[in-house]
Amino acid sequence: MKYRKARPSVFFRGWSKWIRIGVLVVGLLVGTAMWFEENFIYFPSPYDEQSYLARPVWVCEEYFTASDGTRLHGWYYPVQNPDCVVLLSHGNAGNVADRNELALLIKRHLRASVFVYDYRGYGRSQGRPSEKGLYRDALAAYQHLTEVLGTDPQKVVLWGESLGSGVSIELACHVPHRAVVLQAPFTSLPDVAGRVFPLVPLRLLMRNRFDNLTKIQKVASPKLIIHGTADSVVPFDMSEKLIAACSPPKKFIAVPQADHNDLWLVASGEVWKEIAQFLSEQH
């Protein structure tokens, strides 16, 4: 007697098709999330001797080490008897050389010393960037500023530029400081991704979160947020949500017509006066 080979039922074949489609969709989502993270979060520029020539001769090069052994690098702009000392955590692109103009503006308008450092993988800093890695780098920079350079923690202003807003907010949750200044901050990276890819649930898949909206509610120190109304990278309304979630004292400065990368070209001297006044009131 011959037996015919059993064939899968139509029902099973139908489900098999949908399973394959489901696996394909999940794979596509994961791949898109990974592509977004690799291509839209970190844009480190390596050390370039030509660009580093912008450093004024009186600016000090500083080397220090994160808790996991990663060797880091930064520039320190000293001022004698400064009104405050700014620890500048920069955005996702470039390196310390690209923040020279901003550091000089801060120094001049706020009469502040400035310590700007490179995250791992940026400039002369070793390693590869990641959310946890950047948090380690910020803490190491703070410890170098206070323990090695001898800065009083109560004079330290944690200044976060764009991606650096997430770094500064995290640091503010753990160390003593005078105030926090956030320049073009975002509510979270998944929120930013959702604006770029509204039909893809990236918020469920992204490894780098930088959940600023949740964390800023834990920061008791004074908070100042600055954002351009025409920002095409980080939506202006994200700063409105952040300032609403903050406990006082707090201040929000909207810079009309300023985009993400021309904020300080558009901002008037009055903006700097507002920043200086706010910081002078925080003792």
C-alpha positions as CSV (number, residue, x, y, z in Angstrom):
1,M,0.0,0.0,0.0
2,K,1.4,3.4,-1.0
3,Y,0.9,6.4,1.2
4,R,0.8,9.8,-0.2
5,K,2.9,12.5,1.5
6,A,0.8,14.7,3.7
7,R,0.5,18.2,2.5
8,P,0.3,21.2,4.7
9,S,-3.3,22.4,5.2
10,V,-4.4,25.6,3.4
11,F,-4.8,27.1,6.9
12,F,-1.2,26.3,7.9
13,R,0.1,27.6,4.5
14,G,-1.8,30.8,5.1
15,W,-0.3,31.4,8.5
16,S,3.1,30.5,7.3
17,K,2.9,33.3,4.8
18,W,1.9,35.8,7.5
19,I,4.7,34.7,9.8
20,R,7.2,35.3,7.0
21,I,5.8,38.7,6.4
22,G,5.8,39.5,10.1
23,V,9.5,38.4,10.4
24,L,10.3,40.6,7.4
25,V,8.5,43.6,8.9
26,V,10.2,43.2,12.3
27,G,13.6,42.9,10.6
28,L,12.9,46.0,8.5
29,L,11.9,48.0,11.7
30,V,15.0,46.8,13.6
31,G,17.2,47.6,10.6
32,T,15.6,51.1,10.3
33,A,16.2,51.8,14.0
34,M,19.8,50.7,13.8
35,W,20.3,52.8,10.6
36,F,18.8,55.8,12.3
37,E,21.0,55.4,15.4
38,E,24.2,55.0,13.4
39,N,23.5,57.8,10.9
40,F,21.5,60.4,12.8
41,I,22.9,60.4,16.4
42,Y,26.7,60.6,16.4
43,F,28.8,62.5,13.9
44,P,32.2,62.6,15.4
45,S,35.0,64.5,13.7
46,P,38.5,63.1,14.4
47,Y,41.4,65.3,15.4
48,D,42.5,67.5,12.5
49,E,45.6,69.6,13.1
50,Q,44.4,72.4,10.8
51,S,41.1,72.9,12.6
52,Y,42.8,72.8,16.0
53,L,44.9,75.8,15.0
54,A,41.8,77.8,16.0
55,R,42.7,77.3,19.6
56,P,43.9,80.5,21.2
57,V,47.4,80.1,22.7
58,W,46.1,80.8,26.2
59,V,43.5,78.0,26.1
60,C,44.7,74.9,27.9
61,E,44.5,71.4,26.5
62,E,43.3,68.9,29.2
63,Y,43.5,65.1,29.2
64,F,41.5,63.0,31.7
65,T,40.2,59.5,31.9
66,A,36.6,58.1,32.2
67,S,35.7,55.4,34.8
68,D,36.0,52.7,32.2
69,G,39.6,53.7,31.3
70,T,38.7,55.7,28.1
71,R,41.2,58.6,27.5
72,L,39.4,61.9,26.9
73,H,40.4,65.4,25.8
74,G,39.1,68.9,26.2
75,W,39.9,72.6,26.0
76,Y,39.8,74.9,29.1
77,Y,39.2,78.6,28.7
78,P,40.3,80.1,32.1
79,V,39.1,83.5,33.4
80,Q,40.5,85.0,36.6
81,N,37.9,85.1,39.3
82,P,35.0,84.1,37.0
83,D,31.4,84.8,37.8
84,C,30.7,81.1,36.9
85,V,32.4,78.1,35.2
86,V,30.6,76.5,32.3
87,L,31.0,72.8,31.6
88,L,30.0,72.6,27.9
89,S,28.7,69.3,26.6
90,H,28.5,69.8,22.9
91,G,26.2,68.5,20.1
92,N,26.4,65.4,18.1
93,A,28.7,66.6,15.4
94,G,32.3,67.9,15.2
95,N,34.7,68.3,18.1
96,V,36.0,70.9,20.6
97,A,37.5,72.9,17.8
98,D,34.0,73.6,16.4
99,R,33.0,75.1,19.7
100,N,35.7,77.6,20.0
101,E,33.5,80.5,18.9
102,L,30.7,79.5,21.3
103,A,33.2,79.1,24.2
104,L,34.6,82.6,23.5
105,L,31.1,84.1,23.4
106,I,30.3,82.5,26.7
107,K,33.5,83.7,28.2
108,R,33.0,87.3,27.0
109,H,29.3,87.7,27.7
110,L,29.1,85.8,31.0
111,R,32.6,86.5,32.3
112,A,32.9,82.7,32.7
113,S,35.6,80.1,32.5
114,V,34.7,77.4,30.0
115,F,35.6,73.7,29.9
116,V,34.5,72.1,26.6
117,Y,35.4,68.4,26.2
118,D,35.0,65.8,23.5
119,Y,33.0,62.6,24.0
120,R,34.6,59.3,23.3
121,G,35.3,58.9,19.6
122,Y,35.3,62.7,19.0
123,G,38.4,64.7,18.3
124,R,41.4,63.4,20.4
125,S,39.2,61.3,22.7
126,Q,39.4,57.6,22.5
127,G,36.6,55.0,22.2
128,R,33.3,54.9,20.4
129,P,30.2,57.0,21.4
130,S,27.1,55.5,23.1
131,E,24.6,56.9,25.5
132,K,26.1,55.3,28.6
133,G,29.6,56.2,27.4
134,L,28.7,59.9,27.0
135,Y,27.3,59.9,30.6
136,R,30.7,58.5,31.8
137,D,32.5,61.1,29.8
138,A,30.5,64.0,31.3
139,L,31.1,62.8,34.8
140,A,34.8,62.4,34.2
141,A,34.9,66.0,32.7
142,Y,33.1,67.3,35.8
143,Q,35.5,65.5,38.2
144,H,38.5,66.9,36.2
145,L,37.0,70.4,36.4
146,T,36.3,70.3,40.1
147,E,39.0,68.0,41.5
148,V,42.0,68.7,39.2
149,L,41.3,72.3,38.0
150,G,39.9,73.2,41.4
151,T,36.5,74.7,40.5
152,D,34.0,75.2,43.2
153,P,31.0,72.9,42.3
154,Q,28.6,75.8,43.3
155,K,30.1,77.8,40.4
156,V,29.6,75.1,37.8
157,V,27.0,75.7,35.1
158,L,26.1,72.6,33.1
159,W,25.6,73.8,29.6
160,G,24.2,71.2,27.1
161,E,24.0,71.9,23.4
162,S,21.4,69.8,21.5
163,L,22.6,66.2,22.1
164,G,24.6,67.6,25.0
165,S,21.3,68.6,26.7
166,G,20.7,64.9,27.4
167,V,24.2,64.6,28.8
168,S,23.9,67.7,31.0
169,I,20.5,66.7,32.4
170,E,21.8,63.2,33.3
171,L,24.8,64.8,35.0
172,A,22.6,67.3,36.8
173,C,20.8,64.4,38.5
174,H,24.0,63.3,40.2
175,V,26.4,66.1,41.0
176,P,26.3,69.5,42.8
177,H,26.2,72.6,40.5
178,R,24.8,76.1,40.2
179,A,22.5,75.9,37.2
180,V,21.7,74.1,34.0
181,V,21.5,75.7,30.6
182,L,20.0,73.8,27.7
183,Q,20.5,74.9,24.1
184,A,18.0,73.5,21.6
185,P,17.1,70.5,23.8
186,F,14.8,67.6,22.9
187,T,12.3,65.6,25.0
188,S,13.9,62.3,24.0
189,L,15.7,60.8,21.1
190,P,12.8,58.4,20.3
191,D,10.6,61.5,20.1
192,V,13.0,63.1,17.6
193,A,13.0,59.8,15.6
194,G,9.2,59.8,15.6
195,R,9.2,63.2,13.9
196,V,11.6,62.0,11.2
197,F,9.9,58.6,10.7
198,P,6.3,59.0,11.8
199,L,5.1,55.7,10.4
200,V,7.9,53.6,12.0
201,P,7.7,52.7,15.8
202,L,11.3,53.6,16.4
203,R,10.6,54.6,20.0
204,L,10.2,50.9,20.9
205,L,13.4,49.8,19.2
206,M,16.0,52.5,19.9
207,R,18.9,51.7,22.3
208,N,19.9,55.4,22.8
209,R,17.1,57.0,24.6
210,F,18.3,60.3,26.3
211,D,14.9,60.6,28.1
212,N,15.2,64.3,29.0
213,L,11.5,64.9,29.7
214,T,11.4,62.3,32.5
215,K,14.8,63.2,33.9
216,I,14.4,67.0,34.0
217,Q,11.6,66.6,36.5
218,K,14.2,65.3,38.9
219,V,16.6,68.3,38.6
220,A,16.0,70.8,41.4
221,S,18.6,73.3,40.4
222,P,17.8,76.5,38.3
223,K,17.1,75.7,34.6
224,L,17.4,77.9,31.5
225,I,16.3,76.7,28.1
226,I,17.2,78.5,24.9
227,H,15.7,77.5,21.5
228,G,15.3,79.0,18.0
229,T,11.7,79.3,16.8
230,A,12.7,78.1,13.3
231,D,14.7,75.1,14.4
232,S,14.6,72.5,11.6
233,V,16.4,69.8,13.5
234,V,14.9,69.8,17.0
235,P,11.3,71.0,17.0
236,F,10.7,74.2,19.1
237,D,7.8,72.7,20.9
238,M,10.0,70.1,22.6
239,S,11.6,72.9,24.6
240,E,8.1,74.2,25.4
241,K,7.3,70.7,26.8
242,L,10.6,70.6,28.8
243,I,10.1,74.0,30.4
244,A,6.6,73.1,31.4
245,A,7.9,70.0,33.1
246,C,10.6,71.9,35.0
247,S,10.3,72.9,38.6
248,P,11.2,76.6,39.4
249,P,13.4,78.5,39.2
250,K,13.4,78.3,35.5
251,K,13.5,80.5,32.4
252,F,12.7,80.0,28.7
253,I,14.3,82.2,26.0
254,A,12.9,81.9,22.5
255,V,15.1,83.3,19.7
256,P,12.8,84.4,16.8
257,Q,13.8,83.0,13.4
258,A,16.8,81.2,14.6
259,D,17.5,77.7,13.2
260,H,19.4,74.9,14.9
261,N,22.9,75.8,13.7
262,D,22.7,79.6,13.5
263,L,21.2,80.3,16.9
264,W,24.1,82.5,18.1
265,L,24.3,84.3,14.8
266,V,20.7,85.3,15.1
267,A,20.6,85.9,18.9
268,S,20.9,89.5,19.9
269,G,23.0,90.9,22.7
270,E,19.8,91.1,24.8
271,V,19.7,87.3,24.8
272,W,23.1,87.2,26.4
273,K,22.1,89.8,29.0
274,E,19.1,87.6,29.9
275,I,21.3,84.6,30.4
276,A,23.8,86.6,32.4
277,Q,21.1,88.0,34.7
278,F,19.5,84.6,35.2
279,L,22.8,83.0,36.2
280,S,23.8,85.9,38.5
281,E,20.6,85.4,40.4
282,Q,21.4,81.7,41.2
283,H,23.6,81.5,44.2
